[in-house]
C-alpha cells in the first residue's frame, strides 16, 4: 500500500528529537511490514507504546476446522447463524471457513468492541449492512454498507456501530498481508489507468484520535506453538495517544460501489473482478454491470473446473441469475472446492440470453490451499446444495 499520508504533527526529520510541551520526548513507534523491508509508518506517542501492567490468556473463539470430506460443493446460510446481534465484531465473530493462509468469519453486532489487535495478519472486513466508526491508533474511520475496511496487522483498533444500528460484517483474516493486486500498480505504487479503482477511492484517517484512560484492556490475537491463540493485556494508559504519523501503512476503507467493472463482448473471467490479493488467496467483487454484448454471447458463467483453488462466493445484494433454483439467496456462501466442476444451474444459460445487465453484488475469495469448515459454517449448511445440478 505505497500511498504516502501524513496526519497530525511530526518533526521535519525522522528519528530526531521531537518534544512535548512538557519538554519530554515523544515516543517513536515504527509500524512496519516484512521486517523493515515493506511499507511502514512512523507514529509519535505521548506515552510508551510498549507499557503493560498485567496479562492473561484469552481464547479468541472456536478456531477449529473440519475437512471438506467427502469433497462437496457447499452452501452456507450466514443469516441463519445469528437470530439477534451478538456482543461485538471482535468477540462475536464465528469462524465459517479457513486454512493456514486465510480465515473467513461472520459477525452480527450492535455493541462496541474492546480494543483489539490482530498480530497474525491483516484483516479485510466487508460491511454487508450497517455503519459506524472504526477507532484506531492512526485515527478514526467512518464505515458504511459496502465498505471494505482494511486493518493492517497489529493495528490497535475497536469497532463502534452507530447508535441503534446492527452491523453485519464479513471478516477475512490473513496470515500475512492484504493489498491491491500488483498488476494494478506502477513500479512506484501508483494505481495505473486500467485499475478498476484508484487512490481517490481510498479513505484513510485524516486527524489524530486522542483518548485518555488508565488500566485499559487490550485483546491480542497472536501466534502460538499450537496455532492461533490470544492474550488479554492491561495497559497503564490509553494507547490512542498518537499526536501525528506519516508513512504508507495505515487502515483505510474503499466502497464496493466505487469499483468500476471491466466488461467485454464475451464473458470475462474472474480476475477482472479482483480487488485485493493476499498470500495464497485473492479477493474479487461482482457488482451491478453491463454484461456481454456480442450478439451470440451467453452472459452467465460457463462451467469451470477448480484445479488450483477453492472458490468462496458471498452473495450480498441483488439477484443471482446463474444460481436460480439452487437455494442460494442474500447472505449465502457457496463453496466450490478444487477438484469439483461447477457452473450455472440447469436452464440458467438459456434464460440469460439477451440479458443486458446483471444487478448482483457478491464478494469472492479464491484460495490456493483447501478450505476447512469452521463451527459457524457447519452450523448453517444447506445439506441439499451439492445435488442441485442433478
VENZI-V966448 format. One record per residue. N is the residue number from 1. RES is the residue in one small letter. PSI is psi as a letter, one per 20 degrees, with the letter a starting at -180 (* if undefined). D_LAST is the distance of its C-alpha to the last C-alpha in whole Angstrom. Layout:
n | res | psi | d_last
N | RES | PSI | D_LAST
N | RES | PSI | D_LAST
//
This chain:
n | res | psi | d_last
1 | x | m | 45
2 | x | m | 48
3 | x | o | 50
4 | x | p | 53
5 | x | q | 54
6 | x | p | 57
7 | x | p | 57
8 | x | b | 61
9 | x | p | 64
10 | x | q | 64
11 | x | r | 67
12 | x | h | 68
13 | x | p | 67
14 | x | q | 64
15 | x | k | 66
16 | x | r | 69
17 | x | p | 71
18 | x | o | 69
19 | x | q | 71
20 | x | r | 71
21 | x | h | 74
22 | x | i | 75
23 | x | i | 75
24 | x | q | 73
25 | x | p | 70
26 | x | q | 66
27 | x | p | 64
28 | x | q | 62
29 | x | p | 58
30 | x | o | 56
31 | x | o | 53
32 | x | q | 51
33 | x | q | 48
34 | x | l | 48
35 | x | l | 51
36 | x | j | 54
37 | x | i | 52
38 | x | a | 49
39 | x | q | 50
40 | x | r | 52
41 | x | q | 54
42 | x | o | 57
43 | x | q | 58
44 | x | o | 61
45 | x | q | 61
46 | x | h | 64
47 | x | b | 64
48 | x | o | 63
49 | x | i | 59
50 | x | i | 59
51 | x | p | 61
52 | x | q | 59
53 | x | i | 61
54 | x | q | 58
55 | x | q | 55
56 | x | q | 53
57 | x | q | 49
58 | x | p | 46
59 | x | o | 43
60 | x | l | 40
61 | x | r | 37
62 | x | o | 35
63 | x | j | 34
64 | x | q | 32
65 | x | p | 29
66 | x | q | 26
67 | x | q | 24
68 | x | n | 20
69 | x | p | 20
70 | x | q | 18
71 | x | o | 16
72 | x | q | 14
73 | x | q | 13
74 | x | q | 15
75 | x | p | 15
76 | x | p | 19
77 | x | n | 21
78 | x | h | 24
79 | x | i | 26
80 | x | i | 25
81 | x | h | 28
82 | x | o | 31
83 | x | h | 32
84 | x | r | 35
85 | x | q | 37
86 | x | a | 38
87 | x | g | 41
88 | x | r | 41
89 | x | h | 39
90 | x | g | 40
91 | x | i | 40
92 | x | i | 37
93 | x | q | 34
94 | x | p | 32
95 | x | p | 30
96 | x | g | 26
97 | x | q | 26
98 | x | r | 28
99 | x | a | 30
100 | x | i | 33
101 | x | h | 33
102 | x | q | 32
103 | x | p | 31
104 | x | p | 29
105 | x | r | 30
106 | x | q | 30
107 | x | q | 33
108 | x | o | 34
109 | x | q | 38
110 | x | i | 41
111 | x | q | 44
112 | x | q | 46
113 | x | r | 45
114 | x | r | 48
115 | x | p | 49
116 | x | q | 46
117 | x | p | 46
118 | x | o | 43
119 | x | j | 45
120 | x | h | 42
121 | x | r | 40
122 | x | q | 40
123 | x | p | 38
124 | x | o | 36
125 | x | o | 35
126 | x | p | 33
127 | x | n | 34
128 | x | g | 32
129 | x | q | 34
130 | x | r | 38
131 | x | r | 41
132 | x | b | 44
133 | x | p | 46
134 | x | o | 46
135 | x | p | 49
136 | x | r | 50
137 | x | i | 53
138 | x | i | 52
139 | x | a | 53
140 | x | q | 50
141 | x | p | 47
142 | x | q | 46
143 | x | q | 42
144 | x | r | 40
145 | x | p | 36
146 | x | i | 35
147 | x | p | 37
148 | x | p | 36
149 | x | o | 39
150 | x | o | 40
151 | x | o | 42
152 | x | q | 44
153 | x | p | 44
154 | x | j | 47
155 | x | p | 47
156 | x | p | 49
157 | x | r | 47
158 | x | q | 46
159 | x | p | 44
160 | x | n | 46
161 | x | q | 43
162 | x | q | 45
163 | x | p | 47
164 | x | j | 45
165 | x | q | 42
166 | x | p | 39
167 | x | p | 37
168 | x | o | 33
169 | x | p | 33
170 | x | o | 31
171 | x | p | 33
172 | x | o | 32
173 | x | p | 35
174 | x | q | 36
175 | x | m | 37
176 | x | b | 39
177 | x | q | 40
178 | x | p | 38
179 | x | r | 39
180 | x | q | 39
181 | x | q | 37
182 | x | h | 40
183 | x | i | 39
184 | x | i | 40
185 | x | q | 44
186 | x | r | 47
187 | x | i | 48
188 | x | j | 51
189 | x | j | 48
190 | x | q | 48
191 | x | p | 45
192 | x | r | 44
193 | x | h | 44
194 | x | i | 40
195 | x | q | 39
196 | x | i | 37
197 | x | r | 40
198 | x | a | 43
199 | x | h | 46
200 | x | i | 47
201 | x | i | 43
202 | x | p | 44
203 | x | o | 46
204 | x | r | 48
205 | x | q | 51
206 | x | i | 54
207 | x | q | 56
208 | x | q | 57
209 | x | o | 56
210 | x | p | 59
211 | x | q | 59
212 | x | q | 61
213 | x | q | 61
214 | x | q | 62
215 | x | l | 60
216 | x | p | 56
217 | x | q | 53
218 | x | p | 51
219 | x | p | 47
220 | x | p | 47
221 | x | p | 43
222 | x | r | 44
223 | x | q | 44
224 | x | r | 45
225 | x | h | 45
226 | x | j | 42
227 | x | b | 40
228 | x | p | 40
229 | x | a | 42
230 | x | r | 45
231 | x | q | 48
232 | x | o | 50
233 | x | q | 53
234 | x | p | 56
235 | x | q | 58
236 | x | h | 62
237 | x | r | 61
238 | x | p | 58
239 | x | i | 56
240 | x | m | 56
241 | x | k | 60
242 | x | p | 59
243 | x | i | 61
244 | x | q | 60
245 | x | r | 58
246 | x | q | 57
247 | x | a | 54
248 | x | j | 51
249 | x | o | 49
250 | x | r | 48
251 | x | q | 45
252 | x | r | 44
253 | x | q | 42
254 | x | p | 40
255 | x | q | 38
256 | x | h | 34
257 | x | i | 36
258 | x | j | 38
259 | x | p | 35
260 | x | o | 36
261 | x | q | 32
262 | x | p | 33
263 | x | r | 31
264 | x | r | 31
265 | x | h | 31
266 | x | r | 27
267 | x | p | 25
268 | x | q | 26
269 | x | r | 25
270 | x | h | 25
271 | x | h | 29
272 | x | i | 30
273 | x | j | 29
274 | x | p | 31
275 | x | h | 33
276 | x | r | 34
277 | x | q | 34
278 | x | a | 35
279 | x | o | 35
280 | x | k | 32
281 | x | q | 30
282 | x | q | 30
283 | x | p | 30
284 | x | q | 28
285 | x | q | 28
286 | x | p | 26
287 | x | r | 29
288 | x | p | 29
289 | x | q | 30
290 | x | p | 30
291 | x | a | 27
292 | x | p | 27
293 | x | j | 30
294 | x | q | 30
295 | x | h | 30
296 | x | j | 27
297 | x | q | 25
298 | x | o | 21
299 | x | h | 22
300 | x | q | 19
301 | x | q | 18
302 | x | r | 17
303 | x | q | 14
304 | x | q | 17
305 | x | p | 17
306 | x | n | 19
307 | x | g | 22
308 | x | i | 24
309 | x | q | 23
310 | x | p | 21
311 | x | p | 20
312 | x | p | 21
313 | x | p | 21
314 | x | o | 23
315 | x | o | 22
316 | x | j | 26
317 | x | q | 27
318 | x | b | 26
319 | x | q | 22
320 | x | n | 19
321 | x | g | 18
322 | x | i | 15
323 | x | j | 14
324 | x | p | 14
325 | x | i | 11
326 | x | i | 11
327 | x | i | 14
328 | x | p | 16
329 | x | a | 19
330 | x | p | 23
331 | x | j | 24
332 | x | q | 20
333 | x | p | 20
334 | x | p | 17
335 | x | o | 17
336 | x | o | 16
337 | x | q | 18
338 | x | p | 19
339 | x | i | 18
340 | x | p | 14
341 | x | p | 13
342 | x | r | 12
343 | x | a | 12
344 | x | q | 12
345 | x | q | 9
346 | x | p | 8
347 | x | i | 12
348 | x | h | 14
349 | x | g | 16
350 | x | g | 17
351 | x | h | 18
352 | x | i | 20
353 | x | p | 22
354 | x | i | 26
355 | x | p | 25
356 | x | h | 28
357 | x | q | 28
358 | x | p | 25
359 | x | m | 27
360 | x | q | 25
361 | x | p | 26
362 | x | q | 25
363 | x | p | 26
364 | x | p | 24
365 | x | p | 26
366 | x | p | 25
367 | x | q | 26
368 | x | j | 27
369 | x | q | 27
370 | x | q | 25
371 | x | q | 24
372 | x | r | 25
373 | x | p | 24
374 | x | r | 27
375 | x | h | 28
376 | x | g | 27
377 | x | g | 24
378 | x | h | 23
379 | x | i | 25
380 | x | k | 22
381 | x | q | 19
382 | x | o | 16
383 | x | i | 14
384 | x | i | 11
385 | x | g | 10
386 | x | h | 9
387 | x | j | 6
388 | x | h | 5
389 | x | i | 4
390 | x | * | 0
//
